[in-house]
Amino acid sequence: TAYALQQDLERADADFSSAILADPNCTDAWKRRGQVRAARNQDAEALIDLSTAVGLDKVGDEELLHQRGLVY
């Protein structure tokens, strides 16, 4: 997240990818990587990540749904 906030999107993507490998059920990692990929104009990849996060979401994260809607 720190890399993303510093606009170092390539490193942020790599870190979130590592987090997903470590825990493929981590909703937040999928969500954050999707946001980073959307910021990098990788819309197809962002939608896959955000949709995966929606599928894993157990708390009804409305921001997640909003982010996915923005990419669509």
All heavy atoms as a GROMACS GRO file, in nm:
protein
  556
    1THR      N    1   0.082  -0.119   0.000
    1THR     CA    2   0.000   0.000   0.000
    1THR      C    3   0.087   0.126   0.000
    1THR      O    4   0.053   0.223  -0.066
    1THR     CB    5  -0.096  -0.001   0.121
    1THR    OG1    6  -0.178  -0.118   0.112
    1THR    CG2    7  -0.183   0.122   0.124
    2ALA      N    8   0.198   0.121   0.073
    2ALA     CA    9   0.288   0.237   0.076
    2ALA      C   10   0.340   0.269  -0.064
    2ALA      O   11   0.346   0.386  -0.102
    2ALA     CB   12   0.405   0.212   0.172
    3TYR      N   13   0.376   0.165  -0.140
    3TYR     CA   14   0.422   0.189  -0.277
    3TYR      C   15   0.312   0.253  -0.362
    3TYR      O   16   0.336   0.344  -0.440
    3TYR     CB   17   0.469   0.060  -0.343
    3TYR     CG   18   0.598   0.005  -0.289
    3TYR    CD1   19   0.610  -0.130  -0.260
    3TYR    CD2   20   0.709   0.086  -0.267
    3TYR    CE1   21   0.729  -0.183  -0.210
    3TYR    CE2   22   0.827   0.035  -0.218
    3TYR     CZ   23   0.837  -0.100  -0.190
    3TYR     OH   24   0.955  -0.151  -0.142
    4ALA      N   25   0.191   0.205  -0.347
    4ALA     CA   26   0.079   0.260  -0.424
    4ALA      C   27   0.058   0.407  -0.389
    4ALA      O   28   0.036   0.490  -0.478
    4ALA     CB   29  -0.048   0.180  -0.399
    5LEU      N   30   0.065   0.439  -0.262
    5LEU     CA   31   0.047   0.579  -0.220
    5LEU      C   32   0.158   0.669  -0.271
    5LEU      O   33   0.137   0.789  -0.291
    5LEU     CB   34   0.038   0.587  -0.067
    5LEU     CG   35  -0.088   0.525  -0.007
    5LEU    CD1   36  -0.079   0.522   0.145
    5LEU    CD2   37  -0.213   0.599  -0.052
    6GLN      N   38   0.275   0.611  -0.296
    6GLN     CA   39   0.388   0.686  -0.350
    6GLN      C   40   0.390   0.684  -0.504
    6GLN      O   41   0.483   0.732  -0.566
    6GLN     CB   42   0.520   0.629  -0.298
    6GLN     CG   43   0.538   0.643  -0.150
    6GLN     CD   44   0.658   0.564  -0.099
    6GLN    OE1   45   0.732   0.501  -0.174
    6GLN    NE2   46   0.678   0.567   0.031
    7GLN      N   47   0.284   0.628  -0.562
    7GLN     CA   48   0.270   0.614  -0.707
    7GLN      C   49   0.376   0.522  -0.769
    7GLN      O   50   0.404   0.530  -0.888
    7GLN     CB   51   0.272   0.752  -0.776
    7GLN     CG   52   0.156   0.840  -0.739
    7GLN     CD   53   0.021   0.776  -0.772
    7GLN    OE1   54   0.000   0.731  -0.884
    7GLN    NE2   55  -0.068   0.770  -0.676
    8ASP      N   56   0.437   0.434  -0.689
    8ASP     CA   57   0.528   0.332  -0.740
    8ASP      C   58   0.442   0.208  -0.767
    8ASP      O   59   0.445   0.110  -0.692
    8ASP     CB   60   0.638   0.304  -0.638
    8ASP     CG   61   0.749   0.216  -0.695
    8ASP    OD1   62   0.729   0.156  -0.804
    8ASP    OD2   63   0.855   0.208  -0.631
    9LEU      N   64   0.365   0.217  -0.874
    9LEU     CA   65   0.263   0.116  -0.902
    9LEU      C   66   0.321  -0.018  -0.942
    9LEU      O   67   0.262  -0.122  -0.913
    9LEU     CB   68   0.167   0.169  -1.008
    9LEU     CG   69   0.094   0.299  -0.972
    9LEU    CD1   70   0.003   0.342  -1.085
    9LEU    CD2   71   0.018   0.284  -0.841
   10GLU      N   72   0.436  -0.018  -1.006
   10GLU     CA   73   0.499  -0.145  -1.045
   10GLU      C   74   0.538  -0.226  -0.920
   10GLU      O   75   0.512  -0.346  -0.912
   10GLU     CB   76   0.621  -0.116  -1.131
   10GLU     CG   77   0.671  -0.237  -1.206
   10GLU     CD   78   0.774  -0.200  -1.310
   10GLU    OE1   79   0.756  -0.099  -1.381
   10GLU    OE2   80   0.872  -0.274  -1.321
   11ARG      N   81   0.599  -0.160  -0.823
   11ARG     CA   82   0.637  -0.229  -0.700
   11ARG      C   83   0.515  -0.267  -0.618
   11ARG      O   84   0.512  -0.373  -0.554
   11ARG     CB   85   0.734  -0.143  -0.619
   11ARG     CG   86   0.873  -0.139  -0.682
   11ARG     CD   87   0.965  -0.046  -0.611
   11ARG     NE   88   1.020  -0.109  -0.491
   11ARG     CZ   89   1.108  -0.050  -0.413
   11ARG    NH1   90   1.150   0.073  -0.440
   11ARG    NH2   91   1.153  -0.111  -0.306
   12ALA      N   92   0.414  -0.182  -0.619
   12ALA     CA   93   0.290  -0.213  -0.546
   12ALA      C   94   0.227  -0.339  -0.606
   12ALA      O   95   0.185  -0.429  -0.532
   12ALA     CB   96   0.193  -0.096  -0.553
   13ASP      N   97   0.221  -0.348  -0.738
   13ASP     CA   98   0.165  -0.465  -0.804
   13ASP      C   99   0.243  -0.590  -0.763
   13ASP      O  100   0.184  -0.693  -0.730
   13ASP     CB  101   0.169  -0.445  -0.956
   13ASP     CG  102   0.093  -0.550  -1.033
   13ASP    OD1  103   0.126  -0.671  -1.019
   13ASP    OD2  104   0.002  -0.514  -1.109
   14ALA      N  105   0.375  -0.581  -0.763
   14ALA     CA  106   0.458  -0.696  -0.726
   14ALA      C  107   0.433  -0.738  -0.582
   14ALA      O  108   0.423  -0.858  -0.552
   14ALA     CB  109   0.605  -0.662  -0.747
   15ASP      N  110   0.422  -0.641  -0.491
   15ASP     CA  111   0.397  -0.674  -0.350
   15ASP      C  112   0.260  -0.738  -0.330
   15ASP      O  113   0.247  -0.836  -0.256
   15ASP     CB  114   0.410  -0.550  -0.262
   15ASP     CG  115   0.551  -0.525  -0.216
   15ASP    OD1  116   0.643  -0.597  -0.259
   15ASP    OD2  117   0.570  -0.433  -0.134
   16PHE      N  118   0.157  -0.683  -0.395
   16PHE     CA  119   0.025  -0.743  -0.381
   16PHE      C  120   0.021  -0.882  -0.445
   16PHE      O  121  -0.046  -0.971  -0.394
   16PHE     CB  122  -0.083  -0.652  -0.439
   16PHE     CG  123  -0.105  -0.527  -0.358
   16PHE    CD1  124  -0.100  -0.402  -0.417
   16PHE    CD2  125  -0.129  -0.534  -0.222
   16PHE    CE1  126  -0.120  -0.287  -0.343
   16PHE    CE2  127  -0.149  -0.419  -0.146
   16PHE     CZ  128  -0.144  -0.295  -0.207
   17SER      N  129   0.094  -0.901  -0.553
   17SER     CA  130   0.102  -1.034  -0.615
   17SER      C  131   0.167  -1.133  -0.519
   17SER      O  132   0.122  -1.247  -0.507
   17SER     CB  133   0.181  -1.027  -0.746
   17SER     OG  134   0.110  -0.952  -0.842
   18SER      N  135   0.271  -1.090  -0.448
   18SER     CA  136   0.335  -1.176  -0.348
   18SER      C  137   0.239  -1.209  -0.235
   18SER      O  138   0.235  -1.324  -0.186
   18SER     CB  139   0.460  -1.108  -0.292
   18SER     OG  140   0.559  -1.096  -0.390
   19ALA      N  141   0.161  -1.111  -0.193
   19ALA     CA  142   0.063  -1.134  -0.086
   19ALA      C  143  -0.042  -1.235  -0.131
   19ALA      O  144  -0.082  -1.322  -0.053
   19ALA     CB  145  -0.003  -1.002  -0.046
   20ILE      N  146  -0.084  -1.227  -0.256
   20ILE     CA  147  -0.183  -1.321  -0.310
   20ILE      C  148  -0.125  -1.462  -0.316
   20ILE      O  149  -0.193  -1.560  -0.284
   20ILE     CB  150  -0.234  -1.273  -0.447
   20ILE    CG1  151  -0.322  -1.149  -0.429
   20ILE    CG2  152  -0.309  -1.385  -0.521
   20ILE    CD1  153  -0.352  -1.073  -0.556
   21LEU      N  154   0.002  -1.474  -0.354
   21LEU     CA  155   0.066  -1.606  -0.356
   21LEU      C  156   0.073  -1.664  -0.215
   21LEU      O  157   0.055  -1.784  -0.196
   21LEU     CB  158   0.206  -1.596  -0.416
   21LEU     CG  159   0.213  -1.583  -0.568
   21LEU    CD1  160   0.358  -1.559  -0.613
   21LEU    CD2  161   0.156  -1.706  -0.636
   22ALA      N  162   0.101  -1.579  -0.117
   22ALA     CA  163   0.111  -1.624   0.022
   22ALA      C  164  -0.025  -1.663   0.079
   22ALA      O  165  -0.036  -1.757   0.158
   22ALA     CB  166   0.176  -1.517   0.109
   23ASP      N  167  -0.129  -1.588   0.039
   23ASP     CA  168  -0.264  -1.616   0.089
   23ASP      C  169  -0.366  -1.583  -0.020
   23ASP      O  170  -0.413  -1.470  -0.028
   23ASP     CB  171  -0.294  -1.534   0.215
   23ASP     CG  172  -0.432  -1.562   0.273
   23ASP    OD1  173  -0.505  -1.649   0.219
   23ASP    OD2  174  -0.468  -1.497   0.372
   24PRO      N  175  -0.398  -1.682  -0.102
   24PRO     CA  176  -0.491  -1.656  -0.214
   24PRO      C  177  -0.632  -1.620  -0.171
   24PRO      O  178  -0.713  -1.582  -0.255
   24PRO     CB  179  -0.491  -1.788  -0.292
   24PRO     CG  180  -0.396  -1.879  -0.226
   24PRO     CD  181  -0.346  -1.817  -0.101
   25ASN      N  182  -0.662  -1.630  -0.042
   25ASN     CA  183  -0.796  -1.594   0.007
   25ASN      C  184  -0.799  -1.456   0.072
   25ASN      O  185  -0.899  -1.421   0.134
   25ASN     CB  186  -0.844  -1.700   0.107
   25ASN     CG  187  -0.867  -1.832   0.039
   25ASN    OD1  188  -0.929  -1.840  -0.065
   25ASN    ND2  189  -0.813  -1.938   0.097
   26CYS      N  190  -0.693  -1.379   0.055
   26CYS     CA  191  -0.686  -1.245   0.113
   26CYS      C  192  -0.760  -1.146   0.022
   26CYS      O  193  -0.705  -1.099  -0.078
   26CYS     CB  194  -0.541  -1.203   0.134
   26CYS     SG  195  -0.526  -1.039   0.209
   27THR      N  196  -0.881  -1.116   0.060
   27THR     CA  197  -0.965  -1.027  -0.020
   27THR      C  198  -0.897  -0.893  -0.044
   27THR      O  199  -0.900  -0.840  -0.155
   27THR     CB  200  -1.100  -1.004   0.052
   27THR    OG1  201  -1.160  -1.130   0.078
   27THR    CG2  202  -1.194  -0.919  -0.031
   28ASP      N  203  -0.836  -0.837   0.061
   28ASP     CA  204  -0.776  -0.704   0.049
   28ASP      C  205  -0.661  -0.702  -0.052
   28ASP      O  206  -0.647  -0.604  -0.125
   28ASP     CB  207  -0.729  -0.655   0.186
   28ASP     CG  208  -0.702  -0.506   0.185
   28ASP    OD1  209  -0.794  -0.429   0.149
   28ASP    OD2  210  -0.588  -0.466   0.218
   29ALA      N  211  -0.581  -0.807  -0.058
   29ALA     CA  212  -0.471  -0.811  -0.155
   29ALA      C  213  -0.525  -0.810  -0.298
   29ALA      O  214  -0.473  -0.739  -0.385
   29ALA     CB  215  -0.383  -0.933  -0.131
   30TRP      N  216  -0.630  -0.888  -0.323
   30TRP     CA  217  -0.692  -0.887  -0.456
   30TRP      C  218  -0.750  -0.750  -0.489
   30TRP      O  219  -0.734  -0.699  -0.600
   30TRP     CB  220  -0.803  -0.992  -0.464
   30TRP     CG  221  -0.753  -1.133  -0.471
   30TRP    CD1  222  -0.748  -1.224  -0.369
   30TRP    CD2  223  -0.703  -1.201  -0.587
   30TRP    NE1  224  -0.698  -1.343  -0.415
   30TRP    CE2  225  -0.670  -1.332  -0.548
   30TRP    CE3  226  -0.683  -1.162  -0.720
   30TRP    CZ2  227  -0.617  -1.425  -0.638
   30TRP    CZ3  228  -0.631  -1.256  -0.809
   30TRP    CH2  229  -0.599  -1.385  -0.767
   31LYS      N  230  -0.816  -0.691  -0.392
   31LYS     CA  231  -0.876  -0.558  -0.412
   31LYS      C  232  -0.769  -0.454  -0.443
   31LYS      O  233  -0.781  -0.378  -0.539
   31LYS     CB  234  -0.954  -0.518  -0.287
   31LYS     CG  235  -1.010  -0.378  -0.290
   31LYS     CD  236  -1.078  -0.345  -0.158
   31LYS     CE  237  -1.124  -0.203  -0.148
   31LYS     NZ  238  -1.190  -0.177  -0.018
   32ARG      N  239  -0.664  -0.451  -0.361
   32ARG     CA  240  -0.560  -0.350  -0.379
   32ARG      C  241  -0.483  -0.369  -0.509
   32ARG      O  242  -0.451  -0.273  -0.577
   32ARG     CB  243  -0.465  -0.350  -0.260
   32ARG     CG  244  -0.531  -0.323  -0.127
   32ARG     CD  245  -0.591  -0.186  -0.119
   32ARG     NE  246  -0.660  -0.168   0.008
   32ARG     CZ  247  -0.750  -0.077   0.031
   32ARG    NH1  248  -0.785   0.008  -0.064
   32ARG    NH2  249  -0.808  -0.067   0.149
   33ARG      N  250  -0.456  -0.496  -0.544
   33ARG     CA  251  -0.387  -0.517  -0.672
   33ARG      C  252  -0.478  -0.475  -0.788
   33ARG      O  253  -0.432  -0.416  -0.886
   33ARG     CB  254  -0.342  -0.662  -0.688
   33ARG     CG  255  -0.253  -0.679  -0.811
   33ARG     CD  256  -0.196  -0.817  -0.824
   33ARG     NE  257  -0.297  -0.911  -0.874
   33ARG     CZ  258  -0.270  -1.036  -0.908
   33ARG    NH1  259  -0.147  -1.084  -0.895
   33ARG    NH2  260  -0.366  -1.115  -0.951
   34GLY      N  261  -0.606  -0.502  -0.776
   34GLY     CA  262  -0.699  -0.458  -0.879
   34GLY      C  263  -0.701  -0.306  -0.893
   34GLY      O  264  -0.704  -0.253  -1.004
   35GLN      N  265  -0.696  -0.236  -0.781
   35GLN     CA  266  -0.692  -0.090  -0.785
   35GLN      C  267  -0.564  -0.041  -0.852
   35GLN      O  268  -0.567   0.054  -0.933
   35GLN     CB  269  -0.703  -0.033  -0.645
   35GLN     CG  270  -0.838  -0.053  -0.582
   35GLN     CD  271  -0.841  -0.018  -0.434
   35GLN    OE1  272  -0.741  -0.033  -0.363
   35GLN    NE2  273  -0.955   0.028  -0.388
   36VAL      N  274  -0.454  -0.105  -0.819
   36VAL     CA  275  -0.326  -0.067  -0.880
   36VAL      C  276  -0.329  -0.093  -1.030
   36VAL      O  277  -0.286  -0.008  -1.109
   36VAL     CB  278  -0.208  -0.144  -0.812
   36VAL    CG1  279  -0.082  -0.135  -0.895
   36VAL    CG2  280  -0.185  -0.092  -0.671
   37ARG      N  281  -0.381  -0.206  -1.068
   37ARG     CA  282  -0.387  -0.238  -1.211
   37ARG      C  283  -0.481  -0.144  -1.286
   37ARG      O  284  -0.454  -0.107  -1.400
   37ARG     CB  285  -0.424  -0.384  -1.230
   37ARG     CG  286  -0.309  -0.475  -1.189
   37ARG     CD  287  -0.335  -0.619  -1.204
   37ARG     NE  288  -0.210  -0.692  -1.183
   37ARG     CZ  289  -0.197  -0.822  -1.196
   37ARG    NH1  290  -0.301  -0.896  -1.231
   37ARG    NH2  291  -0.080  -0.879  -1.176
   38ALA      N  292  -0.588  -0.103  -1.222
   38ALA     CA  293  -0.676  -0.005  -1.284
   38ALA      C  294  -0.601   0.127  -1.303
   38ALA      O  295  -0.613   0.191  -1.408
   38ALA     CB  296  -0.801   0.016  -1.199
   39ALA      N  297  -0.523   0.166  -1.204
   39ALA     CA  298  -0.445   0.290  -1.215
   39ALA      C  299  -0.339   0.280  -1.324
   39ALA      O  300  -0.299   0.382  -1.381
   39ALA     CB  301  -0.379   0.322  -1.081
   40ARG      N  302  -0.296   0.159  -1.354
   40ARG     CA  303  -0.197   0.136  -1.461
   40ARG      C  304  -0.264   0.114  -1.596
   40ARG      O  305  -0.199   0.077  -1.693
   40ARG     CB  306  -0.110   0.015  -1.427
   40ARG     CG  307  -0.027   0.034  -1.302
   40ARG     CD  308   0.054  -0.088  -1.267
   40ARG     NE  309   0.167  -0.097  -1.359
   40ARG     CZ  310   0.246  -0.203  -1.368
   40ARG    NH1  311   0.224  -0.309  -1.293
   40ARG    NH2  312   0.346  -0.203  -1.452
   41ASN      N  313  -0.396   0.136  -1.603
   41ASN     CA  314  -0.475   0.117  -1.725
   41ASN      C  315  -0.473  -0.028  -1.774
   41ASN      O  316  -0.483  -0.052  -1.894
   41ASN     CB  317  -0.428   0.212  -1.836
   41ASN     CG  318  -0.452   0.356  -1.799
   41ASN    OD1  319  -0.559   0.390  -1.750
   41ASN    ND2  320  -0.353   0.441  -1.820
   42GLN      N  321  -0.466  -0.121  -1.682
   42GLN     CA  322  -0.474  -0.263  -1.713
   42GLN      C  323  -0.613  -0.310  -1.672
   42GLN      O  324  -0.631  -0.387  -1.578
   42GLN     CB  325  -0.365  -0.341  -1.638
   42GLN     CG  326  -0.225  -0.300  -1.675
   42GLN     CD  327  -0.120  -0.366  -1.587
   42GLN    OE1  328  -0.143  -0.394  -1.470
   42GLN    NE2  329  -0.003  -0.388  -1.644
   43ASP      N  330  -0.712  -0.261  -1.745
   43ASP     CA  331  -0.851  -0.281  -1.704
   43ASP      C  332  -0.894  -0.427  -1.700
   43ASP      O  333  -0.963  -0.468  -1.606
   43ASP     CB  334  -0.945  -0.201  -1.796
   43ASP     CG  335  -0.929  -0.051  -1.777
   43ASP    OD1  336  -0.875  -0.008  -1.674
   43ASP    OD2  337  -0.973   0.023  -1.867
   44ALA      N  338  -0.855  -0.507  -1.797
   44ALA     CA  339  -0.896  -0.648  -1.797
   44ALA      C  340  -0.841  -0.719  -1.674
   44ALA      O  341  -0.914  -0.794  -1.607
   44ALA     CB  342  -0.848  -0.717  -1.925
   45GLU      N  343  -0.714  -0.696  -1.643
   45GLU     CA  344  -0.653  -0.758  -1.526
   45GLU      C  345  -0.715  -0.706  -1.397
   45GLU      O  346  -0.737  -0.780  -1.301
   45GLU     CB  347  -0.501  -0.734  -1.525
   45GLU     CG  348  -0.427  -0.801  -1.639
   45GLU     CD  349  -0.420  -0.717  -1.766
   45GLU    OE1  350  -0.491  -0.613  -1.775
   45GLU    OE2  351  -0.346  -0.756  -1.858
   46ALA      N  352  -0.745  -0.576  -1.395
   46ALA     CA  353  -0.808  -0.515  -1.277
   46ALA      C  354  -0.944  -0.578  -1.251
   46ALA      O  355  -0.978  -0.608  -1.135
   46ALA     CB  356  -0.820  -0.364  -1.296
   47LEU      N  357  -1.022  -0.598  -1.356
   47LEU     CA  358  -1.154  -0.658  -1.339
   47LEU      C  359  -1.146  -0.802  -1.286
   47LEU      O  360  -1.227  -0.842  -1.202
   47LEU     CB  361  -1.232  -0.656  -1.470
   47LEU     CG  362  -1.285  -0.519  -1.510
   47LEU    CD1  363  -1.344  -0.524  -1.650
   47LEU    CD2  364  -1.386  -0.469  -1.410
   48ILE      N  365  -1.048  -0.877  -1.331
   48ILE     CA  366  -1.029  -1.013  -1.280
   48ILE      C  367  -0.999  -1.007  -1.130
   48ILE      O  368  -1.058  -1.080  -1.051
   48ILE     CB  369  -0.917  -1.085  -1.357
   48ILE    CG1  370  -0.962  -1.115  -1.499
   48ILE    CG2  371  -0.875  -1.214  -1.283
   48ILE    CD1  372  -0.850  -1.160  -1.592
   49ASP      N  373  -0.906  -0.919  -1.092
   49ASP     CA  374  -0.869  -0.908  -0.950
   49ASP      C  375  -0.986  -0.860  -0.864
   49ASP      O  376  -1.013  -0.917  -0.758
   49ASP     CB  377  -0.751  -0.813  -0.933
   49ASP     CG  378  -0.619  -0.871  -0.981
   49ASP    OD1  379  -0.615  -0.991  -1.017
   49ASP    OD2  380  -0.519  -0.798  -0.981
   50LEU      N  381  -1.053  -0.757  -0.909
   50LEU     CA  382  -1.164  -0.703  -0.831
   50LEU      C  383  -1.280  -0.802  -0.823
   50LEU      O  384  -1.344  -0.814  -0.718
   50LEU     CB  385  -1.208  -0.568  -0.889
   50LEU     CG  386  -1.103  -0.456  -0.878
   50LEU    CD1  387  -1.145  -0.336  -0.961
   50LEU    CD2  388  -1.080  -0.417  -0.733
   51SER      N  389  -1.305  -0.874  -0.930
   51SER     CA  390  -1.411  -0.974  -0.928
   51SER      C  391  -1.374  -1.090  -0.836
   51SER      O  392  -1.462  -1.145  -0.766
   51SER     CB  393  -1.440  -1.024  -1.069
   51SER     OG  394  -1.496  -0.919  -1.147
   52THR      N  395  -1.247  -1.127  -0.833
   52THR     CA  396  -1.202  -1.230  -0.740
   52THR      C  397  -1.224  -1.183  -0.597
   52THR      O  398  -1.272  -1.258  -0.512
   52THR     CB  399  -1.054  -1.265  -0.764
   52THR    OG1  400  -1.039  -1.313  -0.898
   52THR    CG2  401  -1.006  -1.371  -0.666
   53ALA      N  402  -1.190  -1.057  -0.571
   53ALA     CA  403  -1.211  -1.001  -0.437
   53ALA      C  404  -1.358  -1.002  -0.399
   53ALA      O  405  -1.394  -1.034  -0.286
   53ALA     CB  406  -1.154  -0.859  -0.430
   54VAL      N  407  -1.446  -0.968  -0.493
   54VAL     CA  408  -1.590  -0.970  -0.467
   54VAL      C  409  -1.633  -1.111  -0.429
   54VAL      O  410  -1.711  -1.131  -0.334
   54VAL     CB  411  -1.671  -0.919  -0.588
   54VAL    CG1  412  -1.819  -0.949  -0.574
   54VAL    CG2  413  -1.649  -0.769  -0.606
   55GLY      N  414  -1.581  -1.211  -0.499
   55GLY     CA  415  -1.616  -1.349  -0.468
   55GLY      C  416  -1.569  -1.395  -0.332
   55GLY      O  417  -1.631  -1.479  -0.268
   56LEU      N  418  -1.458  -1.337  -0.284
   56LEU     CA  419  -1.403  -1.373  -0.153
   56LEU      C  420  -1.460  -1.290  -0.040
   56LEU      O  421  -1.452  -1.329   0.076
   56LEU     CB  422  -1.250  -1.354  -0.154
   56LEU     CG  423  -1.169  -1.447  -0.244
   56LEU    CD1  424  -1.024  -1.399  -0.252
   56LEU    CD2  425  -1.177  -1.590  -0.194
   57ASP      N  426  -1.518  -1.177  -0.074
   57ASP     CA  427  -1.565  -1.080   0.027
   57ASP      C  428  -1.674  -1.140   0.115
   57ASP      O  429  -1.773  -1.192   0.067
   57ASP     CB  430  -1.618  -0.955  -0.044
   57ASP     CG  431  -1.666  -0.849   0.052
   57ASP    OD1  432  -1.607  -0.834   0.160
   57ASP    OD2  433  -1.765  -0.781   0.017
   58LYS      N  434  -1.653  -1.130   0.245
   58LYS     CA  435  -1.749  -1.184   0.342
   58LYS      C  436  -1.819  -1.074   0.421
   58LYS      O  437  -1.908  -1.102   0.499
   58LYS     CB  438  -1.677  -1.278   0.439
   58LYS     CG  439  -1.599  -1.389   0.371
   58LYS     CD  440  -1.655  -1.523   0.406
   58LYS     CE  441  -1.573  -1.638   0.356
   58LYS     NZ  442  -1.554  -1.650   0.216
   59VAL      N  443  -1.777  -0.949   0.402
   59VAL     CA  444  -1.831  -0.840   0.484
   59VAL      C  445  -1.919  -0.742   0.406
   59VAL      O  446  -1.973  -0.649   0.463
   59VAL     CB  447  -1.718  -0.763   0.556
   59VAL    CG1  448  -1.646  -0.851   0.654
   59VAL    CG2  449  -1.623  -0.699   0.457
   60GLY      N  450  -1.932  -0.761   0.276
   60GLY     CA  451  -2.014  -0.669   0.197
   60GLY      C  452  -1.945  -0.535   0.174
   60GLY      O  453  -2.003  -0.430   0.199
   61ASP      N  454  -1.823  -0.539   0.126
   61ASP     CA  455  -1.741  -0.420   0.103
   61ASP      C  456  -1.798  -0.339  -0.013
   61ASP      O  457  -1.776  -0.371  -0.130
   61ASP     CB  458  -1.597  -0.462   0.076
   61ASP     CG  459  -1.501  -0.347   0.060
   61ASP    OD1  460  -1.544  -0.231   0.045
   61ASP    OD2  461  -1.379  -0.372   0.064
   62GLU      N  462  -1.871  -0.233   0.019
   62GLU     CA  463  -1.934  -0.151  -0.085
   62GLU      C  464  -1.830  -0.076  -0.168
   62GLU      O  465  -1.850  -0.054  -0.288
   62GLU     CB  466  -2.031  -0.053  -0.022
   62GLU     CG  467  -2.152  -0.123   0.038
   62GLU     CD  468  -2.247  -0.028   0.108
   62GLU    OE1  469  -2.229   0.095   0.097
   62GLU    OE2  470  -2.339  -0.077   0.174
   63GLU      N  471  -1.718  -0.037  -0.107
   63GLU     CA  472  -1.612   0.031  -0.182
   63GLU      C  473  -1.557  -0.060  -0.291
   63GLU      O  474  -1.528  -0.016  -0.401
   63GLU     CB  475  -1.499   0.074  -0.089
   63GLU     CG  476  -1.385   0.143  -0.163
   63GLU     CD  477  -1.260   0.161  -0.079
   63GLU    OE1  478  -1.263   0.135   0.042
   63GLU    OE2  479  -1.159   0.200  -0.138
   64LEU      N  480  -1.546  -0.188  -0.260
   64LEU     CA  481  -1.498  -0.286  -0.357
   64LEU      C  482  -1.591  -0.291  -0.478
   64LEU      O  483  -1.546  -0.287  -0.592
   64LEU     CB  484  -1.486  -0.423  -0.290
   64LEU     CG  485  -1.454  -0.543  -0.379
   64LEU    CD1  486  -1.327  -0.520  -0.457
   64LEU    CD2  487  -1.444  -0.667  -0.292
   65LEU      N  488  -1.718  -0.296  -0.454
   65LEU     CA  489  -1.816  -0.297  -0.564
   65LEU      C  490  -1.809  -0.167  -0.643
   65LEU      O  491  -1.818  -0.168  -0.766
   65LEU     CB  492  -1.957  -0.320  -0.509
   65LEU     CG  493  -1.981  -0.455  -0.443
   65LEU    CD1  494  -2.119  -0.457  -0.378
   65LEU    CD2  495  -1.966  -0.568  -0.543
   66HIS      N  496  -1.791  -0.057  -0.574
   66HIS     CA  497  -1.777   0.073  -0.642
   66HIS      C  498  -1.653   0.076  -0.730
   66HIS      O  499  -1.659   0.121  -0.846
   66HIS     CB  500  -1.772   0.184  -0.538
   66HIS     CG  501  -1.754   0.320  -0.595
   66HIS    ND1  502  -1.855   0.387  -0.660
   66HIS    CD2  503  -1.645   0.401  -0.599
   66HIS    CE1  504  -1.809   0.504  -0.702
   66HIS    NE2  505  -1.683   0.514  -0.665
   67GLN      N  506  -1.540   0.027  -0.677
   67GLN     CA  507  -1.416   0.023  -0.756
   67GLN      C  508  -1.433  -0.060  -0.882
   67GLN      O  509  -1.390  -0.020  -0.989
   67GLN     CB  510  -1.303  -0.034  -0.670
   67GLN     CG  511  -1.257   0.055  -0.558
   67GLN     CD  512  -1.183   0.176  -0.610
   67GLN    OE1  513  -1.104   0.168  -0.703
   67GLN    NE2  514  -1.209   0.290  -0.549
   68ARG      N  515  -1.496  -0.175  -0.867
   68ARG     CA  516  -1.517  -0.260  -0.984
   68ARG      C  517  -1.608  -0.190  -1.084
   68ARG      O  518  -1.584  -0.196  -1.206
   68ARG     CB  519  -1.576  -0.395  -0.943
   68ARG     CG  520  -1.583  -0.492  -1.060
   68ARG     CD  521  -1.624  -0.631  -1.019
   68ARG     NE  522  -1.762  -0.633  -0.971
   68ARG     CZ  523  -1.833  -0.742  -0.956
   68ARG    NH1  524  -1.779  -0.860  -0.982
   68ARG    NH2  525  -1.957  -0.737  -0.912
   69GLY      N  526  -1.711  -0.123  -1.037
   69GLY     CA  527  -1.800  -0.049  -1.125
   69GLY      C  528  -1.727   0.060  -1.202
   69GLY      O  529  -1.755   0.082  -1.320
   70LEU      N  530  -1.634   0.128  -1.137
   70LEU     CA  531  -1.557   0.233  -1.203
   70LEU      C  532  -1.473   0.176  -1.317
   70LEU      O  533  -1.459   0.239  -1.422
   70LEU     CB  534  -1.467   0.304  -1.103
   70LEU     CG  535  -1.536   0.394  -1.002
   70LEU    CD1  536  -1.434   0.448  -0.901
   70LEU    CD2  537  -1.608   0.510  -1.072
   71VAL      N  538  -1.417   0.059  -1.296
   71VAL     CA  539  -1.334  -0.002  -1.401
   71VAL      C  540  -1.422  -0.043  -1.519
   71VAL      O  541  -1.384  -0.025  -1.635
   71VAL     CB  542  -1.253  -0.121  -1.348
   71VAL    CG1  543  -1.176  -0.190  -1.461
   71VAL    CG2  544  -1.159  -0.076  -1.237
   72TYR      N  545  -1.543  -0.096  -1.491
   72TYR     CA  546  -1.635  -0.130  -1.600
   72TYR      C  547  -1.668  -0.005  -1.677
   72TYR      O  548  -1.680  -0.001  -1.795
   72TYR     CB  549  -1.764  -0.194  -1.547
   72TYR     CG  550  -1.755  -0.343  -1.529
   72TYR    CD1  551  -1.769  -0.400  -1.403
   72TYR    CD2  552  -1.735  -0.426  -1.637
   72TYR    CE1  553  -1.764  -0.537  -1.385
   72TYR    CE2  554  -1.728  -0.565  -1.622
   72TYR     CZ  555  -1.743  -0.618  -1.495
   72TYR     OH  556  -1.736  -0.754  -1.479
   0.00000   0.00000   0.00000
